[in-house]
Amino acid sequence: MTFSILARDPENGTVGVATATGSIAVGAQVPHCRFGVGAVATQGHTTSVLLARRALPLMAKGQAAAEILRGLLADDDGRDFRQIALLDASGQTAGWSGASNGDFKGHREAENFIVAGNLLPGPEVLTAMSETYLAKHGDEIALRLLAALKAGEAAGGDRRGTCSAALLVDSGMGAALDLRIDYDRAPVDALERLHEHSRDKVYRDFLKRLPGELDSGRY
């Protein structure tokens, strides 16, 4: 139903998630991240946002992604219907694609990023996302995430077509960038346009003025 990429910039610790799906309002369910902690994507046949709510506090305590994943799955009777991807503060990743999710389903782990998807036409979606993210080395992480998402959609994306997309990026400086297209006939393109609007200096300066992980006393 959904294809996502989670990534961390090792140069500055920025973390982010980009995701798209064939149902509405993907931004309300799938992407979760926090600067200095990590990122989680919760998706699958029956998405459990509880997994992210439990994972991020454990990451904040220093637990590694793989260790957290083992604990989450052990406690979840619906694990076969879940898909989850985790990225911790050190760039380690872990993923799970339950057997009861729609084919094609799978995930690909790499240093500082992970891609995952279900109800895809085939593994080429994840391959395209991974290769594009790597090819965009040097760009800011939001642009790399968006490029990977577009590549995944071009490779087939959600088998039903996509109608919502989201981008969540936390740099620790001010508020996170949280952009959502809850319904559109071409949501990934709409998300890209929204991101361009978000680069307006007035808006970015506003975000930077807000309290963040690196300066909680800002006002």
C-alpha positions in Angstrom: 0.0 0.0 0.0 2.9 2.3 0.8 6.5 3.1 -0.2 8.8 5.0 2.1 12.4 6.1 2.6 14.0 7.1 5.9 17.4 8.8 5.9 20.0 10.5 8.1 22.6 13.0 7.0 25.8 12.0 8.8 27.2 15.5 8.3 24.7 17.2 10.5 22.4 14.6 12.0 19.3 15.7 10.2 16.8 12.9 9.9 13.8 12.6 7.6 11.1 10.4 6.1 9.4 10.6 2.7 6.4 8.4 1.9 3.5 7.9 -0.5 0.5 5.6 -0.6 -2.7 4.7 -2.4 -5.0 5.9 0.4 -5.5 9.3 1.9 -3.6 11.1 4.6 -0.4 9.1 4.7 1.3 11.8 6.7 -0.9 11.1 9.7 0.2 7.5 10.0 3.5 6.6 8.5 6.3 9.1 9.1 7.8 9.8 12.5 11.2 11.3 13.4 13.1 13.3 15.9 16.5 15.0 15.6 19.2 13.3 17.7 16.9 10.2 18.1 16.0 8.7 14.8 13.1 7.9 12.4 10.4 5.3 12.0 8.0 4.5 9.2 4.9 2.5 10.3 2.9 1.0 7.5 1.5 -2.3 6.2 -1.9 -4.0 5.9 -2.8 -2.8 9.4 -0.5 0.1 10.3 0.3 0.4 14.0 1.3 3.9 14.9 1.9 2.5 18.4 5.2 1.0 17.1 6.6 4.4 16.4 5.4 5.8 19.7 7.3 3.0 21.5 10.3 3.0 19.3 11.4 6.6 19.5 11.6 6.8 23.3 13.8 3.6 23.2 16.0 5.2 20.6 16.3 8.3 22.8 17.7 6.0 25.5 20.4 4.7 23.1 18.9 1.4 22.0 19.9 0.3 18.5 17.4 -0.1 15.7 17.7 -3.9 15.5 17.3 -4.4 19.2 14.2 -2.2 19.3 12.7 -4.0 16.3 13.1 -7.4 18.0 11.3 -6.1 21.1 8.5 -4.5 19.1 7.8 -7.7 17.1 7.9 -9.9 20.2 5.1 -7.8 21.8 2.9 -7.5 18.7 0.4 -10.3 17.9 -0.3 -8.5 14.6 3.3 -8.5 13.5 2.5 -10.4 10.3 0.3 -7.6 9.1 2.8 -4.8 9.9 5.6 -3.3 8.0 8.1 -1.1 9.9 11.4 0.6 9.1 13.7 2.1 11.8 16.7 4.3 11.6 18.5 5.2 14.8 20.7 8.2 15.7 23.9 6.4 14.7 22.6 5.6 11.2 21.9 1.9 11.9 18.7 0.5 10.3 16.3 -2.3 10.8 13.2 -3.4 8.9 10.3 -5.9 9.0 7.9 -6.8 6.3 5.2 -9.1 7.7 4.1 -12.1 5.6 0.5 -11.0 5.5 1.2 -7.8 3.7 0.3 -7.5 0.0 2.9 -8.4 -2.5 5.3 -7.2 -3.6 6.5 -6.3 -0.1 10.0 -5.8 1.2 12.7 -3.5 2.5 16.3 -2.6 1.8 18.7 -1.6 4.5 21.9 0.5 4.0 24.1 2.8 6.0 22.1 5.9 7.1 19.0 5.0 5.0 16.3 2.4 4.6 13.5 1.9 2.0 10.4 -0.2 2.5 7.2 -0.8 0.6 4.2 -3.1 0.2 1.6 -3.7 -2.4 4.2 -2.8 -5.0 4.5 -4.1 -8.6 7.9 -5.5 -7.7 11.3 -4.9 -6.1 12.3 -2.4 -8.8 10.5 0.3 -6.8 12.8 -0.2 -3.8 15.8 -0.4 -6.1 15.0 2.8 -7.9 14.5 4.6 -4.6 17.8 3.4 -3.2 19.8 4.1 -6.3 18.4 7.6 -6.7 19.0 8.5 -3.1 22.6 7.5 -3.4 23.0 9.3 -6.7 21.9 12.6 -5.1 24.8 12.6 -2.6 25.6 16.2 -1.8 22.1 17.5 -2.0 20.2 18.5 1.1 18.4 15.6 2.6 14.9 16.8 1.8 15.7 17.0 -1.9 17.3 13.5 -1.8 14.2 12.1 -0.1 11.9 13.7 -2.6 14.0 12.5 -5.5 13.9 8.9 -4.2 10.1 9.1 -3.7 9.7 10.3 -7.3 11.9 7.5 -8.5 9.8 4.9 -6.6 6.6 6.2 -8.1 8.1 6.2 -11.6 9.1 2.6 -11.1 5.5 1.6 -10.3 4.9 2.9 -6.8 1.7 1.7 -5.1 0.0 -0.8 -7.4 -3.3 1.0 -6.8 -1.8 4.4 -7.8 -0.9 7.1 -5.2 -3.2 9.7 -3.7 -1.3 11.0 -0.7 2.3 11.8 0.1 4.3 13.3 3.0 7.8 14.7 3.9 9.0 15.0 7.5 12.5 16.4 8.2 14.0 17.4 11.5 17.3 19.2 11.6 17.1 20.1 15.3 17.1 23.8 14.4 13.7 25.1 15.1 10.5 23.2 14.2 10.6 20.2 11.9 9.6 20.6 8.3 6.3 18.6 8.1 4.7 18.7 4.6 1.6 16.7 3.7 -0.5 16.1 0.6 -3.6 14.4 2.0 -5.3 13.8 -1.3 -4.3 14.6 -4.9 -4.3 12.8 -8.2 -0.5 13.3 -8.4 0.5 13.7 -4.7 4.3 13.2 -5.2 4.4 16.1 -7.7 2.2 18.2 -5.4 4.5 17.4 -2.5 7.5 18.6 -4.6 5.7 21.8 -5.4 4.8 22.3 -1.7 8.4 21.8 -0.8 9.5 24.5 -3.2 7.0 26.9 -1.5 8.4 25.8 1.9 11.9 27.1 0.8 10.6 30.6 0.9 12.9 32.6 3.2 10.2 34.1 5.3 8.8 30.6 6.1 12.2 29.0 6.7 13.3 31.9 9.0 10.0 31.4 11.0 10.8 27.7 11.5 14.3 28.5 12.6 13.1 31.0 15.2 11.1 28.3 17.0 12.5 26.2 19.8 14.3 23.1 18.7 16.4 20.3 20.0 19.6 22.4 19.6 18.1 25.5 21.2 15.1 24.8 23.4 15.1 28.3 24.9 14.7 30.1 21.6 11.8 32.7 21.5 
